[in-house]
Amino acid sequence: MDEVLTTLDFLEHVYGLFGFKFELELSTRPEARLGSEELWDQAEAALEAALIKFGKPWKFNTGDGAFYGPKIDIKVFDALKRAHQCGTVQLDFQLPIRFNLQYKTADKCETATEDSKKELTSQVFKADEYDSEDFIWKEQAVKPGFARPVMVHRAILGSVERFMAILIEHLGGKWPFFLSPR
């Protein structure tokens, strides 16, 4: 939650520098997605709690999350009050599982934890024009004394080119001093 709140504070600061008003949307699980329902419930609840704690108005954008996790989408409004999706904060529980990422915890536990005893998943990727054999991916258990991280993907401006186009139109050529080419 701290990382998400810090990112939202930074987004508010950056957009404020350019005079943008913005709105927040919590984009939830899409139809096609990776991971268990429990993990999605946990991730969506974490982002919802962060948005509530941030204290700005927000709304749900049901079914528009990324295939690997929910996200907060930030839409800025230009001088003509048109909305443009720019920044985003995304929770990713799936890549750390897929790449078997683990970190050592302060707990010196040498026995398996409840989390490491859960049922592990696997997935078969069929042979194609690049690989002559099927590939079977298998989830690895978390080692005792370790935990699985959560990745936070964040894009403050979104695509820089898109942000610059929106900014040029929004400012109408009246650049702030720190950006002015003159």
N, C-alpha and C positions, 0 to 999 in steps of 0.2 A: 504494500500500500504506500509506503514511503516513497518508493521510486516513481510510482504512478502520480502521486500528488506533487512531487518535485517537477516532473515533466509537465503537468498541467499548469503549475505556477510559471514555469519557463515559457510555455506557449502563451499564456496570458500576457506576460511581459513583452515577448517578441511582437505579438499582434498589436499590443498597445503602442509600441514604438511607431508602427505604421498607420495607426488610427483605425484599425479594423475592429469591428464588432464581430462576435462569433457565437455559434451555438454548438452544443455538445450532444452527441447521440451515442447510446450504448447499442452497438450492433451485436446481436446474439447469434446463436448457433444456426448455421445453414443446414439445408437438407443433407447435402453430401459433406461429410466431415470425418475427421479422425478422432479417435479417443472415446472413452467411456462417458456415459451420461453423468456419472458422479464427478468426473474431472471437469466437465463442462459446467455443471452446477456450481462447483467450487470457483472456477474462473470467473463466471458471470457474477456471482455474489461478491467476489473480491473487487471487480471493477465497479459494480453498483455501490458498494460501500465507499470506495474512493471518490466516486462522483458525489455522493451524499455529503461526505466530509469536505469536499472541495467547495460546496456551498453555492454553486452557480446552477441555474436552471438547465435541465437536460431532459431528453426523452428517449424512449426505446426505438430502435430500428430493427425490428424483429426479422431474423433470418438472413441478415446481411453480414454476419461475421466471416472471418477467414476460415478456411477449411481446418486450420490447426488451432483456432482459438478465437474468443470474442475480442472486440476492439472498441475503443472510443474514437469516433470520427469527429473531426472538428471542421465545421463549415464556416468560412469567413464571408462577410457581406461587403461587397464593393460599394462605391459611391452611389450606384443606382439601385442599391438594396437587393442585388442578385446574390444568391448563395453559391459558393464555390467550395467543394470539398478539398481541403489542403492537408492539414496535419492529421496524425493518427497515433494512438497508443494501443499496442496489441499485446495480449498475453499469449504466450506460446508454451504449452506444456508438452507438445508433441515432439519437437526437434530434440530436446534433451533426452527424451525416451528413445527416439530413433537413433541418436548418436551415442547412447549409453553414457551421457554426461553425469558425473557424480562429484560431490565435494565432501571433504572430510569435515565432520561436525565436531563440536566440543565434546560430545558424548563419546566416551571411550568404550562403548558397548562392543563386545566381541561376539554376541549372539545375534541371530537374525531378528529383525524387528517385525512388527505386524505388517508394515508396508512392504517389506521384502518377501513376505509369505503370500502375497496376493497372486492370483492367477495371471500368468504371463501370456501375452498375445503373440501372434505371428501372422505373417502375410506372405502370400505367394505372388511373385511377379513372373508372369509367363514369358517364355522365350519370345524374342522378336527379331527384327532384322539386324540388331546389333549384338544380341547374345543368343547363342545356340541352346543354352540350357535355362531352365527355370531357376529363379533365385528365390530362396526362402529367407525372409527377414524374421529374426526372432528377438523379442524383447529380452533384455538381460536384467536379472534381479539386482537390486541395490545391495551393495556389500554392507555388512555390519559396520556401524560407526560412520556411515556415509549417508548422504541424502541427495535427492535429485533436485537440480535447480529449476527455476522457471525463467524463461527468457522474456524480456520486455523489449519488443520492437517499437521504436518511436521515430516519427518523422515530424520535425518541428514545422518545416515549411511545406512538406510534401515534395513534389517534383519542383526543383529550383526553377526550371524554365516556366512551368505553369504558374508558380508563385510570382515570378517576375512579370509575366503577362498581366496577371490580375492586379499587381501593384502599379504597373504603368497606367493602366486604365483607371484604377482607383484614385491615384494622385493627380491624374491629368497633366503630367509634366512638371508639377510643383514638388520636386524632390526634397526630402528633409536634408538639412545641412550635411549630415554624416554620409549621405549617399550622392549628393550633388556632384556631377562631373566638372562643375565650374569652380 
